[in-house]
Amino acid sequence: MVLGNEVSLRIAGRKVRLRNPEAGFSLLEVCAAVALVGLSLSVSWLGVAPVLGAQQVTQTAQSLVWDFRETQELSQVDGPYAVLDLHKYQPQYDIWVGPQVLSHRAFLDGVNYKDGYLQMGTGWVAFDSAGDAHVAGVVRLTDGVTEADVHLYTGAGWVSMGPNAAGEGSS
């Protein structure tokens, strides 16, 4: 016997109601579908997360290179000197012109110095009115998996990025 969206049968003298196949999905079917979607998204996230971390390290290194170049340009235009002050233990830095701080900047979330601290002798990178840096070294950035290096050369004030930015070991 069919009553609206319900189908009922009499089995062994008892009335049994059956779901109409056109009525939709059962709660169990919906829960199984949601679980499968969740599982597939979590598996795909495992492949995407390292790429996002590497992208943040690269973007932070590029921003630092551009800020070194901006500081160098400020020293040539505004003089008498400009400084990019890398904080030794915090992933942040300041840009100074003379005695005034122009801006305070921080690394992107999850990016830090390799081993947690700046491994140069000093973080006080000053450029003179000719644009020459008076400190040389490598700023190593990492998210724990990916690493990017920013190379700073004294005298010329040249700043570059990458593991072999100066061409060491390349043929």
C-alpha positions as CSV (number, residue, x, y, z in Angstrom):
1,M,0.0,0.0,0.0
2,V,1.4,3.5,-0.9
3,L,0.5,6.5,1.3
4,G,2.1,9.7,-0.1
5,N,5.9,9.3,0.1
6,E,5.7,6.2,2.3
7,V,5.5,2.6,1.3
8,S,4.1,0.2,3.9
9,L,3.9,-3.6,3.8
10,R,2.4,-6.2,6.0
11,I,4.9,-8.8,6.9
12,A,3.8,-11.6,9.2
13,G,0.8,-9.6,10.3
14,R,2.8,-6.5,11.2
15,K,2.8,-3.3,9.3
16,V,6.3,-2.3,8.2
17,R,7.0,1.2,6.7
18,L,9.6,1.5,4.0
19,R,11.3,4.6,2.8
20,N,10.3,5.7,-0.6
21,P,13.4,5.6,-2.8
22,E,12.6,9.0,-4.2
23,A,12.5,10.6,-0.7
24,G,16.3,11.4,-0.5
25,F,19.3,10.1,1.3
26,S,19.4,8.5,4.7
27,L,21.4,10.0,7.6
28,L,24.0,7.2,7.3
29,E,24.6,7.9,3.6
30,V,25.0,11.6,4.2
31,C,27.5,10.9,7.1
32,A,29.5,8.5,4.9
33,A,29.7,11.1,2.1
34,V,30.8,13.9,4.5
35,A,33.5,11.6,6.0
36,L,34.8,10.7,2.5
37,V,35.0,14.4,1.5
38,G,36.7,15.3,4.8
39,L,39.3,12.5,4.3
40,S,40.0,13.5,0.7
41,L,40.5,17.1,1.7
42,S,42.9,16.3,4.5
43,V,44.9,14.0,2.2
44,S,45.1,16.8,-0.4
45,W,46.1,19.3,2.3
46,L,49.1,17.2,3.2
47,G,50.4,17.8,-0.4
48,V,49.6,21.6,-0.4
49,A,50.9,22.6,3.0
50,P,54.7,22.3,2.2
51,V,54.2,24.3,-0.9
52,L,52.5,27.1,1.0
53,G,55.3,27.1,3.6
54,A,58.0,27.3,0.9
55,Q,56.1,30.1,-0.7
56,Q,56.1,32.1,2.5
57,V,59.8,31.7,3.0
58,T,60.5,32.8,-0.6
59,Q,58.1,35.8,-0.3
60,T,59.8,36.8,3.0
61,A,63.3,36.6,1.4
62,Q,62.1,38.6,-1.6
63,S,60.6,41.3,0.7
64,L,63.9,41.5,2.7
65,V,65.9,41.9,-0.5
66,W,63.6,44.7,-1.6
67,D,63.8,46.3,1.8
68,F,67.6,46.2,1.7
69,R,67.5,47.9,-1.7
70,E,65.0,50.5,-0.5
71,T,67.3,51.2,2.5
72,Q,70.2,51.5,0.1
73,E,68.3,54.0,-2.1
74,L,67.2,56.0,1.0
75,S,70.9,56.4,2.0
76,Q,71.7,57.8,-1.4
77,V,68.7,60.1,-1.6
78,D,68.1,61.2,2.0
79,G,71.5,60.6,3.5
80,P,73.7,60.8,5.5
81,Y,73.0,57.1,6.1
82,A,70.2,54.6,6.2
83,V,70.1,51.4,8.2
84,L,68.2,48.1,8.1
85,D,68.3,46.8,11.6
86,L,67.7,43.0,11.7
87,H,66.6,42.0,15.2
88,K,68.9,39.2,16.4
89,Y,66.3,36.8,18.0
90,Q,62.9,38.1,16.7
91,P,61.8,37.6,13.0
92,Q,61.5,41.4,12.5
93,Y,63.5,44.4,11.4
94,D,63.4,48.2,11.3
95,I,64.4,50.7,8.6
96,W,66.1,53.8,9.9
97,V,67.2,57.0,8.2
98,G,69.4,59.0,10.5
99,P,67.9,58.8,14.0
100,Q,64.3,58.2,12.8
101,V,62.6,54.8,12.4
102,L,60.7,54.9,9.1
103,S,59.1,51.5,9.3
104,H,59.0,48.4,11.4
105,R,58.5,45.1,9.5
106,A,58.0,41.5,10.5
107,F,58.6,38.2,8.6
108,L,55.5,36.3,7.4
109,D,53.9,33.8,9.9
110,G,56.0,30.6,10.3
111,V,59.2,32.1,8.9
112,N,62.2,32.6,11.2
113,Y,65.9,32.7,11.1
114,K,67.6,29.4,10.8
115,D,68.3,28.0,14.2
116,G,66.1,30.8,15.7
117,Y,68.6,33.6,15.6
118,L,70.5,35.9,13.1
119,Q,73.8,34.3,12.3
120,M,75.6,37.4,11.1
121,G,78.0,39.3,13.4
122,T,75.5,42.2,13.5
123,G,72.1,42.9,12.3
124,W,72.8,46.7,12.0
125,V,73.3,46.9,8.2
126,A,74.2,50.5,7.4
127,F,74.5,52.0,3.9
128,D,76.5,55.2,3.3
129,S,75.6,58.0,0.8
130,A,77.2,56.0,-2.0
131,G,75.0,53.1,-1.3
132,D,77.8,50.9,0.0
133,A,77.0,48.4,2.8
134,H,79.4,48.2,5.7
135,V,78.4,44.6,6.7
136,A,78.5,41.4,4.7
137,G,76.9,38.1,5.4
138,V,74.0,35.7,4.8
139,V,70.6,36.0,6.4
140,R,69.2,32.4,6.5
141,L,65.4,32.1,6.6
142,T,63.4,28.9,7.2
143,D,60.0,27.6,8.1
144,G,61.6,24.4,9.5
145,V,61.5,22.6,6.1
146,T,62.4,25.1,3.4
147,E,65.4,27.5,3.5
148,A,66.2,30.7,1.6
149,D,69.3,32.8,1.9
150,V,69.7,36.5,1.4
151,H,73.4,37.4,0.6
152,L,74.7,40.8,1.5
153,Y,78.1,42.0,0.1
154,T,80.2,44.7,1.6
155,G,81.5,47.6,-0.5
156,A,79.1,47.4,-3.4
157,G,76.0,47.0,-1.4
158,W,74.9,44.2,-3.6
159,V,72.0,42.0,-2.2
160,S,70.9,38.8,-3.8
161,M,68.7,35.8,-2.9
162,G,69.0,32.0,-3.2
163,P,71.3,29.2,-2.0
164,N,73.9,29.9,-4.7
165,A,73.3,33.6,-5.1
166,A,76.9,34.4,-5.7
167,G,77.4,31.5,-8.0
168,E,79.4,29.4,-5.6
169,G,79.6,25.8,-6.8
170,S,77.9,26.5,-10.1
171,S,79.4,25.5,-13.4
